[in-house]
Amino acid sequence: MKIDPPQRLYQIKVTLQETDPPVWRRLLVRSDTTLLQMHRILQVAMGWKDYHLHEFRVGAVLFGESDPEADVRRISEKATFLADVLRDVDDRLVYEYDFGDSWEHDIHLEEITELDPDAMYPIVVAGARAGLPEDVGGTDGFRDFLRAIADPNDPEHEEYLVWCGGSYDPDKFDASSINMILERRRMQR
């Protein structure tokens, strides 16, 4: 029988790789958060819609749902805690979302402290830039998207604006809105 890890507070920085300027979030999460719960937190924090498959990686070890058809074995993310894979300050893991666009997120454990018994976790405490649109085509597609929406004369300008709902501000980051969604999800449990 697996014993739950002690409860500690993790400050982690999540950076979407290959974005310039970088898209990142700093979060406070409990060390006894499972990787499946972390996936759900990251979906909210990064602005994703959970349309695609995902996995976590530490070196060559994969966590998530196994795919017998593709002969890919992953350790259960439902039974793996953050404390199992991030043990010491500066430990890292990779979260990949959408195997087609291949959005890789670097998860860096910055600090380990005691939990505040009066605080609710997870929370986003800092970040930069807006989450990226789903299915934009990876980093190259995102650069094309930004170029097109910034130039009213670009032949794809109107099409991209319609596709993203009328507007997109790549510099917008709103921690309070993200935290409101995280709080609503905590209350639904």
C-alpha positions in Angstrom: 0.0 0.0 0.0 1.3 3.4 -1.0 1.5 6.0 1.8 0.6 9.6 0.9 3.6 11.9 1.1 3.8 14.6 3.8 2.0 17.8 2.9 4.3 20.6 1.9 3.9 23.7 -0.2 5.6 23.8 -3.6 6.4 27.0 -5.5 6.8 26.0 -9.1 7.4 27.9 -12.2 5.9 26.6 -15.4 7.4 27.9 -18.7 6.0 27.0 -22.1 9.1 26.1 -24.0 10.1 27.8 -27.3 8.0 30.9 -26.6 9.8 34.3 -27.0 9.0 36.3 -24.9 8.3 33.4 -22.6 4.8 32.4 -21.5 5.1 31.4 -17.9 3.2 30.9 -14.6 4.3 30.7 -11.0 2.0 28.5 -8.9 1.7 27.5 -5.3 0.6 23.8 -5.1 0.5 21.2 -2.4 3.1 18.5 -2.7 0.4 15.8 -2.4 -1.1 16.9 -5.6 -1.3 14.0 -8.1 0.0 14.5 -11.6 -3.6 14.1 -12.9 -4.6 17.0 -10.7 -1.5 18.9 -11.8 -2.6 18.4 -15.5 -6.0 19.9 -14.6 -4.3 22.8 -12.8 -2.0 23.5 -15.8 -4.9 23.4 -18.2 -6.5 26.3 -16.3 -3.3 28.2 -15.6 -2.0 28.1 -19.1 -5.4 28.7 -20.8 -5.7 25.3 -22.5 -9.1 23.6 -23.1 -8.1 20.0 -22.4 -8.9 18.9 -26.0 -5.7 16.8 -26.5 -3.6 14.1 -24.9 -0.8 14.8 -22.5 2.0 13.3 -20.5 4.6 14.1 -17.9 8.3 13.2 -18.3 11.2 12.9 -15.9 14.1 11.9 -18.0 12.9 8.8 -20.0 10.1 8.0 -17.5 6.6 8.8 -18.7 3.5 9.5 -16.6 0.0 9.6 -17.8 -2.3 7.1 -19.5 -0.7 4.1 -21.2 -1.5 3.6 -24.9 -1.4 -0.1 -25.7 -2.2 0.5 -29.4 0.9 2.7 -29.7 2.9 0.4 -27.4 3.5 3.4 -25.0 3.6 2.6 -21.3 3.2 5.3 -18.8 3.1 5.2 -15.0 -0.3 6.2 -13.6 -0.6 9.9 -13.1 -3.6 9.2 -10.8 -1.3 7.5 -8.3 1.8 9.7 -8.7 2.2 12.7 -6.4 4.3 15.8 -7.2 6.4 14.8 -4.2 7.2 11.5 -5.9 8.8 13.3 -8.9 9.8 16.7 -7.5 11.7 16.0 -4.3 14.3 18.8 -4.0 14.5 22.5 -5.0 15.6 22.8 -8.6 14.1 19.4 -9.6 12.2 19.6 -13.0 9.8 17.7 -15.0 8.3 18.2 -18.5 4.5 18.4 -19.2 3.7 17.9 -22.8 0.2 18.8 -24.0 -1.2 18.1 -27.5 1.2 15.6 -29.2 0.4 17.2 -32.6 1.4 20.8 -31.6 3.8 19.4 -29.0 3.5 22.1 -26.3 6.2 21.3 -23.8 6.2 23.0 -20.4 9.2 23.1 -18.1 8.0 22.6 -14.5 10.7 23.8 -12.1 10.4 23.4 -8.4 11.7 26.7 -7.0 10.9 26.5 -3.3 9.5 24.1 -0.7 7.8 25.6 2.4 5.2 24.8 5.0 1.5 24.9 4.1 -0.5 27.8 5.4 -3.5 26.0 7.0 -5.7 29.0 6.3 -4.8 29.2 2.5 -6.5 27.4 -0.3 -4.3 25.9 -3.0 -3.5 25.8 -5.9 -3.1 29.5 -6.7 -1.3 31.4 -9.4 0.9 34.1 -7.9 2.6 35.5 -11.0 3.0 35.0 -14.8 3.5 36.6 -18.1 1.7 36.6 -21.4 -1.6 35.0 -22.5 -2.2 31.4 -23.0 -1.9 30.3 -26.6 -4.9 29.3 -28.8 -5.6 25.6 -29.2 -4.6 24.0 -32.5 -2.6 27.0 -33.7 0.1 24.8 -35.1 2.9 24.7 -32.5 5.4 27.5 -32.1 5.8 28.1 -35.9 2.0 28.3 -36.3 1.8 30.7 -33.3 4.3 33.0 -34.8 2.3 33.0 -38.1 -0.9 33.7 -36.1 0.7 36.6 -34.3 2.0 38.1 -37.5 -1.3 37.8 -39.2 -3.5 39.3 -36.5 -1.0 42.2 -36.1 -1.3 43.1 -39.8 -4.7 44.1 -41.1 -3.3 43.8 -44.6 -2.3 40.2 -44.1 -4.5 37.8 -46.2 -5.1 35.6 -43.2 -5.9 38.5 -40.8 -9.7 38.3 -40.8 -9.7 34.5 -40.8 -7.5 34.3 -37.8 -9.5 36.9 -35.9 -12.7 35.0 -36.5 -11.0 31.8 -35.6 -9.8 33.1 -32.2 -13.1 34.8 -31.3 -12.5 38.3 -32.5 -9.4 39.4 -30.6 -6.2 38.1 -29.0 -3.8 40.0 -26.8 -0.6 38.0 -26.5 0.5 40.2 -23.6 -2.6 39.8 -21.5 -2.1 37.9 -18.2 -4.7 38.0 -15.4 -3.9 35.9 -12.3 -7.1 36.8 -10.6 -9.3 35.4 -13.4 -7.2 32.2 -13.4 -7.5 31.9 -9.6 -11.3 32.4 -9.7 -11.5 29.4 -12.1 -9.2 27.3 -9.8 -11.3 28.3 -6.8 -14.6 27.3 -8.5 -13.1 23.9 -9.4 -11.9 23.4 -5.8 -15.5 24.0 -4.6 -16.9 21.5 -7.1 -15.0 18.6 -5.5 
